Amino acid sequence: MKKCPLCSREYDNFQSFCLDDGNPLFEETIVNTQETVVLPRRKSKIPFILAGFIATLGMLVGGWFLLTTGGSNSSNQDNRQAEITIQTPTATPPVTPTATPTPFPSPSPSPTVPLETNADIPIDSETVSNANLADENKPPKQLPPIMKIEDHSVVFDLKQCRKSGSAITCDFLLTNKGADRRFQFVVYRSNLYDELGNGYNGKKGQLANQDGSNPRIDFVSGVTAKAQITFEGIDPNASKITLMRIQYDVGDDTRLELKFRNVPLTISK
């Protein structure tokens, strides 16, 4: 199936343009998304084991030093041992609290695990869903104001007039509210005027899949057809259409005319 990016109406694959607004259709694609769960890293116990090993080694070195430097007097050995035991905790103040296995009932990991999982999974998924919802509700690119005129049971819906270089192309959607009949754009008799007073005649037109200087179609009742008229040789300073006259024939009625006034231009480079 194909879908219109402007009005979201769905069509079969053989349809190329939206019958409501004339935009090109695109095939729908479904993208499967998977959530990635980030589990908290387990803290390594190697630093604590290494700290304990260093503390134990320090105590062994201290004992060896006591035995090798002590005299024959046992009281002096007792005094040196007392001094070593007193100095031992002060000699390595940063190692002692970290090397002791008692302070690790792991009070810190228990609060971090739910905080990381709660922050990573639900908040991210909610943010993504809100972002998708905002993208879906975002209005399409702003176009010039839509102007509609109904004449001889034909609705002329002027969607936009865009200026590119020295050409202006105006897009329409035409709906036949009458019986089946012929419809023709008389392009060379259609013209427009800019705000500088310059006038330009139509050069080429398009009706459904027919194009040329005077495109013609069999206009079936209730059908909406895409239409287009291009004017060339436009002044570079022109930024507005003050008057546009469209000449057309429908059924037995010929040389009919519509007038659109004060039509803004969409400038494209």
Helices and strands as residue ranges (DSSP letters): E 2-3, E 10-11, E 26-27, H 46-69, H 74-91, H 95-99, H 109-120, H 122-137, E 147-151, E 154-164, E 167-176, E 181-185, G 187-189, E 191-194, E 199-207, E 210-212, E 216-219, E 224-232, E 240-250, E 253-264, E 266-268
